[in-house]
Amino acid sequence: MESMNTKEILKKDGHQYIIFYLGDKMFGIDMLYLQEIMRVPDIVEVPSAPAYIRGITNLRGTILTIVDCRLRLRLERIDDTESTRVIVLTAKNKKLGYVVDRLVGVLSFNEDELEKGNAPEFAQNLVERVVKVEDSDKLVMLLDAKKLLNLSNKDLKENDESTENTKPDIFNVRKEENINANAKQLQMISFKIGEGEYGIEVTNVQEIVRFSGDIHEVPNVPPYILGIISLRNRVLPIVSLRRLFNMEECAFDERSRIVVAKMEENDYSYLVGFKVDLVLEVLRIDKDAVLPVPPLLNAEDINEISGICSMNEGNRLVYVLDSQKLFKDRLKENVDVLRIHIDDQKMNVSDTNNDEDKQLVSFLIDSVECAFPIEDVKEIISATEIMIVPNMPDFVEGVINMRGTIVPIIDLRKKFGLQEKIIDDYNRIVLVDISGKYTGLIVDSIKEVLKVGCSQIDSVPEVLADEIEESFIEGIVKFESSNRMIVLLSVKNILSGEEREKLMTINRVNNEVNN
């Protein structure tokens, strides 16, 4: 992220936008719709999706649709780089990830500073207004997040009438598996507490949320434990860093945030939310720039400060907090109180996990792993010789003689508009029942037969469903322990109504010939 000064980030009473580049053009999106920013994850392509939809990914147990922002704005697609990021937008239970070239940072615009202009032709439908950056010749095109999320009029009306207690924030971050333990750089989330600026390493932060609901008090805990909240069905204890640092407490306002950190104690781990006044930015600095705490300040009661970063030639100091010491050393006597609530929550979750298993047959089509419920698969055979029959529909590859029965064969690559390939020894024909008749589906290879819990099967993300005309996707199978996802196909809907009618015509002709 490019360096941005405090004035740019914190203009009083301004409306905040996350700013990014697509090529040499700058764009912005209202931060009210932002959940998080992340690197480009592993993406599973979705058959028959529009070109600008890259596919889906498993984002901490939620199926997220990934859109190429360049293609969405009808710009030329380019290869991803080290600077490429995904901006996750969310509203009204809809969620989309947009791939952008490079992040700039956060800018605030006051209404009287907004200088309207005309959007370029390629982006007119998605740009709300064009504004000029203060003291600069640069223009920023502010995108309409509602249109990017495909929110309907009904969604917008409900959004205006409802108030959400917890709203995900732009700085929602997760541990990146590819972080090198020996890296020479330190990446931190920085935030304000009173007049001081503090930072916690990104690897210790689970997410950052905006909260405007009630905090439930817990008896017999120190005053710096404000209580507990329910965050996405998880019990989360909330600690005031102001009280922890013996500062005067202040009420939650629109700038307040809860920084959620994972705490480790022996073989036990739990999440804690730290209330902060304001989240500033994500900093990436050289570890050599972190200075040790002066001996005079390195007292036993403030050993949660592990270092001090001197920035902007000493005009900006950031105290680096050790989140483990910050909480654990002060609150050992209260861990058992909080564990009661956390263990109860875990028990409730485990009770709901005893769902019925579903058995699937998974296979590959191009690089996409798909599956059918095993009860819908009648047989799997090698790709035997297929007879080409004149005047067959485009989606029918030909027919085979299956123990005296003529079976039409459909190549799923061709059906899904993927690049065709020569059939080889790895290909298989999956025999299914469509409209009461045997039909063969050519797949690239069979992967495995597996069992999954019904809770592992998510419905197709609504935004993605809006973009796919066919209803052949029954759901998305996700796995907690990996990024693996399986596209669960519906045998009943694998063909459109018109295609099924053509298939039934073929079967009727075959029956007449056989009789």
C-alpha positions, 0 to 999 in steps of 0.5 A: 500500500502506498504511503499516505499521510494522516491528513489524507486519511483523517480529514474531519467529517469526510466520507472515506473511500478505499482508493486503488488503481486499474492501470493508470486510472484511480478508482474509489469505493465507499468504505461502508461496503468494504469488509476486507482486503486480501491477496488473490486466493486460490480460485475455483472456476465456475462452468458457464460463468461470465468472463469477468467472474474468475470463480469462487474461493473459500473465505473462512468457511464462506463461499466468495465469488471473485470478479475481475474488476478490469473485465467488469469495467470492460478494460483489458485483462492483465496478469496478476502481480505482487501488488494485485489485491482483492477488495471484498464488498458486502451488504444485505448478505451479498458478498463479492471480491473484486480483483484490482491492480494496486491499492493506494490507501484511504481518502476522505472527501467532504461534500464541498470538496467533491468536484463532479466530472464526467465518467469515461464511456467504459465505466459510465454505468458503474461510476457515481461521480468523478472527483479531484484529489485536493491539491492534486491534478489526479481524478478519482472515479468513485464506483457505485458499490450497490451496482457492483454488488448487484443489489436490487431495489428491494435490497436497497429499501431493506438496507435503508430500513435496517440497522446492523449491530456488527458491520465488517470493516475494511481492515478485516484481515487474516493470517497469510499462509505464505508469510515468511517467518524470516521476513525482514519486514513487519506488517502491522495494523495501526490504530489510535488510543487517545493521542497515541498511535499503536500497532499489532502485527497482522499475523496476530489479528483475526479481523477488525469490526465495527460494532454498535450493539450492546455489550453484555457485562460479565460479573467479577472481572476487572473494569477493563473487560467491558463484557462479551458480544456475539460475533457471527455465532461466536462469543467474544470478550471485549477489552478496553485498551483505554482502561487497560492503559489507565486512560479515560474511557470514551463511548463507541462512535462511528470511528470506533473499532474492535480489533479481534486477536487470537490468544494462545495459552499453553494448549488453549486458544481463544479470541479477544476483541480490543476496543480502539478509538480509530483504525488508521492503516496497514503499515509495512516497515523494516524490522530494523526500524523498530527501536527497543523500548528505553530502559526507563519505560521498560517497566514490568507493568508495561512490558506489552510494548515490544518496540517503538517505530520511528517514522517520518523522520521522527515526527511519528511514533508507533508503539508496537504491542505484543498482543499475547502479553497485552492480554494474558499477563494481566488477565490470567485470573479471568481466563476461566470466567471467559472460558465458560462462555467460550466453551458453551459456545463450542459445545453449541457448535459441536451439537450442530455438527452431527449432520447427515453425511452425503456421499458424492462422486467427484470428477474433474472437468478441465481444472474444476472439481465437480461432483454428483450425489452418488445416488444419481450416478448409475454407472461409470465406464471407460470412454468407449468408442462413440458413434457419431450420428448425423443431425445430433444437437450440438451438445450431444457428442454421439451415442454408444451401445450400452448392453443393447441400449442406445445411450446419448453421450454429452461432453461436459467440456463442450456443454460448459463452453470449455476448450475441447480436448481429445478423449484419452485413457483418463476420460470416463463416462458417468451414466446418469438418469435424465428424464427417465433415460440413461445419458452418458456425461464425459468427464476428464477423470474420476477423482474419488468417492467421498462423504461430506456433511450437509453443513459443508454444502453451501448454496450458490452465492446469490450474486453468482446465481444472478449471473448464471442462467442455468440452474445446474449447480446444486451447491458448493462443497467446502472444507475447513482444513483446506481451500479445496472446493467442489462444485456440486452439480444437479443431474436433474438440471444439468440440461436446460428444458430445451436440451432435455426436450431434444434429448427425449426426441433422440431417445424416442427415435432410438426406441422406435428403431430398436422396436 
